[in-house]
Amino acid sequence: MKCPEFALVASLLLASSHGHAQELGDPQAGLTVAREVCSPCHAIAAGQRSPNPQAPDFERIARVPGMTPLALTVALQTSHRTMPNIMLDQKELRDVIAYVTSLGGRP
């Protein structure tokens, strides 16, 4: 199953992601937020299956080519027809992004 929204956002942001410094979040705090907010639909830990088959697991999202913290920021702040509008404060957003990117095996 493909994740066109994330792939589209990632591809659009590849060219514009250079030179943007981003404040890093805390992956452990991000895991806590993900358990509370994201886990009803998404598999948040490596090796899990998403409860909602249309919701990609976090590990797969993290491995989308070009999925940078900037791309995730945009993706999480953009409405998707299959995803509820979640409201995270800036720290929670940075923390969830730090957690998701930690699953991709990239620095």
Z-matrix of the N, CA and C atoms (Angstrom, degrees):
N
C 1 1.446
C 2 1.521 1 108.56
N 3 1.305 2 117.28 1 135.80
C 4 1.448 3 121.89 2 -177.97
C 5 1.521 4 109.99 3 -96.05
N 6 1.322 5 116.14 4 160.89
C 7 1.450 6 122.67 5 178.07
C 8 1.525 7 107.55 6 -121.88
N 9 1.340 8 117.59 7 79.98
C 10 1.461 9 120.52 8 -171.82
C 11 1.518 10 113.89 9 -62.92
N 12 1.340 11 118.80 10 -34.56
C 13 1.459 12 119.31 11 -179.07
C 14 1.516 13 111.34 12 -62.94
N 15 1.329 14 117.25 13 -47.42
C 16 1.454 15 120.08 14 -179.34
C 17 1.520 16 111.00 15 -67.72
N 18 1.327 17 117.74 16 -40.16
C 19 1.458 18 120.90 17 179.17
C 20 1.525 19 110.66 18 -63.59
N 21 1.317 20 117.34 19 -40.96
C 22 1.454 21 121.23 20 179.50
C 23 1.523 22 110.73 21 -64.62
N 24 1.327 23 116.65 22 -47.50
C 25 1.458 24 120.05 23 179.95
C 26 1.519 25 110.14 24 -61.12
N 27 1.324 26 116.81 25 -43.96
C 28 1.462 27 120.33 26 -179.88
C 29 1.515 28 111.55 27 -61.03
N 30 1.316 29 117.09 28 -44.62
C 31 1.456 30 119.16 29 -177.85
C 32 1.519 31 111.58 30 -68.54
N 33 1.321 32 117.79 31 -36.08
C 34 1.456 33 120.45 32 178.69
C 35 1.521 34 112.58 33 -68.16
N 36 1.321 35 115.97 34 -29.55
C 37 1.455 36 119.02 35 -175.66
C 38 1.524 37 114.94 36 -93.67
N 39 1.299 38 117.72 37 -8.96
C 40 1.460 39 119.35 38 -178.70
C 41 1.524 40 112.11 39 -54.52
N 42 1.290 41 116.93 40 -47.22
C 43 1.458 42 120.53 41 -177.60
C 44 1.518 43 112.06 42 -70.59
N 45 1.322 44 117.80 43 -31.99
C 46 1.460 45 119.94 44 -175.62
C 47 1.518 46 113.27 45 -92.83
N 48 1.319 47 119.34 46 0.38
C 49 1.466 48 120.57 47 -174.29
C 50 1.516 49 113.63 48 -84.27
N 51 1.308 50 118.38 49 -11.53
C 52 1.453 51 120.70 50 -178.98
C 53 1.521 52 110.53 51 -72.37
N 54 1.350 53 115.38 52 135.34
C 55 1.445 54 119.85 53 174.54
C 56 1.516 55 115.33 54 84.14
N 57 1.313 56 119.22 55 2.19
C 58 1.452 57 120.88 56 178.43
C 59 1.523 58 109.20 57 -98.59
N 60 1.326 59 116.05 58 109.44
C 61 1.463 60 119.84 59 177.06
C 62 1.519 61 108.16 60 -77.41
N 63 1.307 62 116.02 61 138.20
C 64 1.452 63 120.00 62 179.07
C 65 1.518 64 108.55 63 -126.07
N 66 1.314 65 115.08 64 138.23
C 67 1.445 66 120.85 65 175.96
C 68 1.522 67 108.15 66 -71.01
N 69 1.313 68 116.49 67 133.04
C 70 1.453 69 120.61 68 -177.63
C 71 1.523 70 111.12 69 -82.03
N 72 1.310 71 114.91 70 145.39
C 73 1.455 72 120.83 71 176.66
C 74 1.514 73 110.94 72 -99.63
N 75 1.316 74 115.43 73 -177.46
C 76 1.459 75 123.68 74 -179.33
C 77 1.533 76 108.66 75 -104.39
N 78 1.346 77 117.31 76 111.22
C 79 1.466 78 119.27 77 -177.62
C 80 1.533 79 113.77 78 -58.00
N 81 1.329 80 118.62 79 -36.32
C 82 1.469 81 120.36 80 -179.97
C 83 1.516 82 111.02 81 -66.72
N 84 1.329 83 116.81 82 -41.03
C 85 1.461 84 120.30 83 176.17
C 86 1.530 85 109.60 84 -65.97
N 87 1.340 86 116.49 85 -36.20
C 88 1.459 87 120.94 86 177.49
C 89 1.512 88 112.22 87 -63.38
N 90 1.325 89 117.01 88 -38.20
C 91 1.465 90 121.00 89 176.40
C 92 1.528 91 110.23 90 -62.07
N 93 1.309 92 116.65 91 -40.95
C 94 1.470 93 120.62 92 178.48
C 95 1.530 94 110.94 93 -62.30
N 96 1.323 95 116.75 94 -46.11
C 97 1.462 96 120.71 95 178.21
C 98 1.527 97 109.92 96 -63.20
N 99 1.331 98 116.84 97 -43.97
C 100 1.464 99 120.99 98 -179.08
C 101 1.527 100 111.28 99 -61.08
N 102 1.316 101 117.17 100 -39.27
C 103 1.473 102 120.24 101 177.04
C 104 1.522 103 111.06 102 -59.80
N 105 1.329 104 116.18 103 -40.46
C 106 1.462 105 120.88 104 -176.61
C 107 1.531 106 112.46 105 -78.14
N 108 1.333 107 117.12 106 -39.96
C 109 1.466 108 120.99 107 -168.55
C 110 1.529 109 113.10 108 -103.93
N 111 1.320 110 117.52 109 -39.51
C 112 1.466 111 121.41 110 -168.00
C 113 1.530 112 114.30 111 -100.33
N 114 1.324 113 117.07 112 -26.91
C 115 1.467 114 120.31 113 -171.75
C 116 1.530 115 115.82 114 -66.25
N 117 1.335 116 120.40 115 -19.25
C 118 1.472 117 116.75 116 174.80
C 119 1.535 118 113.15 117 -61.68
N 120 1.330 119 116.95 118 -24.16
C 121 1.467 120 119.93 119 -179.19
C 122 1.534 121 112.93 120 -116.91
N 123 1.322 122 117.41 121 -38.84
C 124 1.461 123 122.19 122 -173.23
C 125 1.523 124 112.40 123 -103.87
N 126 1.321 125 116.20 124 145.40
C 127 1.465 126 120.97 125 166.51
C 128 1.520 127 105.09 126 -75.66
N 129 1.305 128 116.78 127 122.56
C 130 1.459 129 119.63 128 -175.47
C 131 1.521 130 113.04 129 -101.20
N 132 1.310 131 118.01 130 -15.69
C 133 1.464 132 121.47 131 -179.97
C 134 1.525 133 109.89 132 -109.63
N 135 1.298 134 115.53 133 151.33
C 136 1.464 135 121.39 134 179.07
C 137 1.525 136 109.71 135 -57.84
N 138 1.324 137 115.49 136 137.52
C 139 1.452 138 121.10 137 176.21
C 140 1.520 139 115.33 138 85.47
N 141 1.327 140 118.16 139 -4.49
C 142 1.461 141 120.82 140 178.48
C 143 1.527 142 110.36 141 -88.33
N 144 1.327 143 115.21 142 162.67
C 145 1.471 144 121.64 143 172.20
C 146 1.525 145 107.53 144 -107.43
N 147 1.315 146 115.87 145 140.93
C 148 1.460 147 120.47 146 -179.95
C 149 1.522 148 110.68 147 -67.02
N 150 1.344 149 117.63 148 136.09
C 151 1.463 150 120.72 149 175.50
C 152 1.531 151 112.05 150 -59.36
N 153 1.324 152 116.50 151 -34.36
C 154 1.462 153 121.99 152 175.85
C 155 1.524 154 106.86 153 -100.67
N 156 1.323 155 118.40 154 113.34
C 157 1.465 156 120.53 155 -176.48
C 158 1.529 157 114.23 156 -59.53
N 159 1.332 158 118.14 157 -19.68
C 160 1.460 159 120.47 158 178.08
C 161 1.524 160 112.91 159 -87.25
N 162 1.318 161 117.33 160 -8.01
C 163 1.468 162 121.84 161 -179.45
C 164 1.525 163 108.92 162 -96.70
N 165 1.323 164 117.88 163 115.49
C 166 1.463 165 119.26 164 -178.80
C 167 1.527 166 111.30 165 -65.48
N 168 1.320 167 115.34 166 148.01
C 169 1.460 168 118.30 167 177.91
C 170 1.536 169 109.06 168 -73.53
N 171 1.312 170 116.06 169 154.97
C 172 1.463 171 121.44 170 -176.18
C 173 1.521 172 112.13 171 -61.34
N 174 1.319 173 117.05 172 -35.89
C 175 1.458 174 119.85 173 -179.92
C 176 1.533 175 109.80 174 -62.32
N 177 1.318 176 117.41 175 -42.49
C 178 1.460 177 120.80 176 178.90
C 179 1.526 178 111.22 177 -66.66
N 180 1.321 179 116.92 178 -41.47
C 181 1.470 180 120.34 179 176.90
C 182 1.530 181 109.70 180 -58.63
N 183 1.319 182 116.29 181 -44.20
C 184 1.469 183 120.66 182 -177.78
C 185 1.525 184 112.28 183 -63.46
N 186 1.320 185 116.85 184 -26.43
C 187 1.468 186 120.36 185 -176.98
C 188 1.524 187 114.24 186 -95.64
N 189 1.324 188 118.03 187 2.95
C 190 1.463 189 120.64 188 175.14
C 191 1.529 190 107.37 189 -62.79
N 192 1.335 191 118.30 190 127.69
C 193 1.466 192 119.78 191 179.03
C 194 1.534 193 110.55 192 -54.79
N 195 1.322 194 115.18 193 131.86
C 196 1.460 195 120.53 194 179.85
C 197 1.518 196 114.65 195 82.79
N 198 1.333 197 117.72 196 5.73
C 199 1.460 198 120.16 197 -178.94
C 200 1.527 199 108.91 198 -78.88
N 201 1.294 200 114.09 199 91.92
C 202 1.460 201 122.55 200 -179.29
C 203 1.526 202 109.16 201 -99.10
N 204 1.321 203 117.09 202 168.88
C 205 1.470 204 118.30 203 173.41
C 206 1.535 205 112.27 204 -55.93
N 207 1.319 206 117.54 205 -37.87
C 208 1.461 207 120.36 206 177.86
C 209 1.529 208 110.90 207 -64.02
N 210 1.315 209 117.36 208 -44.20
C 211 1.462 210 120.70 209 178.82
C 212 1.525 211 110.78 210 -62.53
N 213 1.315 212 117.59 211 -41.55
C 214 1.469 213 120.44 212 177.75
C 215 1.519 214 111.36 213 -65.51
N 216 1.328 215 116.95 214 -38.55
C 217 1.464 216 120.52 215 177.97
C 218 1.517 217 109.98 216 -58.34
N 219 1.319 218 116.13 217 -48.86
C 220 1.462 219 120.18 218 179.70
C 221 1.522 220 110.29 219 -63.96
N 222 1.313 221 117.05 220 -44.78
C 223 1.463 222 120.71 221 -178.28
C 224 1.529 223 111.40 222 -60.77
N 225 1.314 224 117.10 223 -41.18
C 226 1.461 225 120.03 224 -178.06
C 227 1.524 226 112.98 225 -76.08
N 228 1.315 227 116.86 226 -16.03
C 229 1.465 228 120.23 227 179.20
C 230 1.531 229 112.00 228 -104.94
N 231 1.335 230 116.68 229 8.80
C 232 1.456 231 122.23 230 179.98
C 233 1.523 232 108.97 231 -112.84
N 234 1.312 233 116.56 232 135.08
C 235 1.466 234 120.15 233 178.80
C 236 1.526 235 110.28 234 -66.53
N 237 1.326 236 115.77 235 141.22
C 238 1.458 237 123.34 236 175.20
C 239 1.523 238 107.08 237 -126.28
N 240 1.313 239 116.47 238 142.63
C 241 1.461 240 119.06 239 -177.29
C 242 1.519 241 112.26 240 -65.46
N 243 1.317 242 118.71 241 -23.78
C 244 1.465 243 120.49 242 -177.88
C 245 1.529 244 113.09 243 -106.99
N 246 1.333 245 116.60 244 7.70
C 247 1.464 246 119.25 245 -177.66
C 248 1.526 247 109.20 246 -128.79
N 249 1.345 248 117.00 247 133.90
C 250 1.467 249 118.18 248 177.91
C 251 1.532 250 110.10 249 -67.14
N 252 1.308 251 115.82 250 155.04
C 253 1.464 252 119.90 251 176.54
C 254 1.524 253 108.24 252 -78.00
N 255 1.320 254 115.26 253 104.88
C 256 1.455 255 119.56 254 179.35
C 257 1.525 256 108.03 255 -89.97
N 258 1.303 257 115.78 256 146.55
C 259 1.457 258 121.19 257 -179.30
C 260 1.523 259 108.53 258 -114.53
N 261 1.314 260 115.62 259 104.17
C 262 1.457 261 121.42 260 176.98
C 263 1.517 262 108.28 261 -111.43
N 264 1.346 263 116.75 262 140.56
C 265 1.458 264 117.38 263 172.83
C 266 1.532 265 108.24 264 -74.67
N 267 1.309 266 117.97 265 171.70
C 268 1.465 267 121.22 266 -172.95
C 269 1.526 268 112.70 267 -61.21
N 270 1.326 269 118.30 268 -37.93
C 271 1.468 270 120.34 269 178.46
C 272 1.521 271 110.50 270 -66.93
N 273 1.331 272 117.37 271 -45.41
C 274 1.461 273 120.60 272 178.22
C 275 1.525 274 110.69 273 -60.30
N 276 1.316 275 116.62 274 -42.21
C 277 1.461 276 121.40 275 178.79
C 278 1.524 277 110.85 276 -60.11
N 279 1.338 278 116.94 277 -49.11
C 280 1.477 279 120.55 278 178.69
C 281 1.524 280 110.82 279 -61.17
N 282 1.328 281 116.87 280 -40.09
C 283 1.468 282 120.69 281 -178.49
C 284 1.533 283 111.54 282 -66.73
N 285 1.329 284 117.20 283 -44.84
C 286 1.470 285 120.22 284 178.87
C 287 1.528 286 109.67 285 -63.28
N 288 1.308 287 117.17 286 -42.15
C 289 1.467 288 121.11 287 178.85
C 290 1.527 289 110.30 288 -62.76
N 291 1.322 290 117.31 289 -42.25
C 292 1.466 291 120.26 290 177.52
C 293 1.525 292 110.73 291 -61.49
N 294 1.335 293 116.84 292 -39.66
C 295 1.456 294 120.12 293 178.58
C 296 1.525 295 111.20 294 -66.53
N 297 1.328 296 116.97 295 -49.52
C 298 1.468 297 120.14 296 -178.42
C 299 1.528 298 110.12 297 -59.84
N 300 1.303 299 118.14 298 -47.19
C 301 1.469 300 119.76 299 -178.42
C 302 1.526 301 111.19 300 -65.70
N 303 1.321 302 118.14 301 -26.53
C 304 1.473 303 119.74 302 177.98
C 305 1.527 304 111.68 303 -66.80
N 306 1.313 305 117.73 304 -20.26
C 307 1.465 306 121.97 305 -179.60
C 308 1.525 307 112.74 306 -82.26
N 309 1.319 308 117.08 307 -12.31
C 310 1.454 309 120.91 308 -175.41
C 311 1.509 310 115.27 309 -85.01
N 312 1.307 311 117.74 310 -5.38
C 313 1.456 312 120.34 311 179.32
C 314 1.511 313 114.31 312 72.40
N 315 1.354 314 116.51 313 15.07
C 316 1.462 315 120.62 314 177.17
C 317 1.518 316 107.61 315 -115.52
N 318 1.338 317 116.74 316 153.86
C 319 1.463 318 119.46 317 177.70
C 320 1.507 319 112.70 318 -67.20
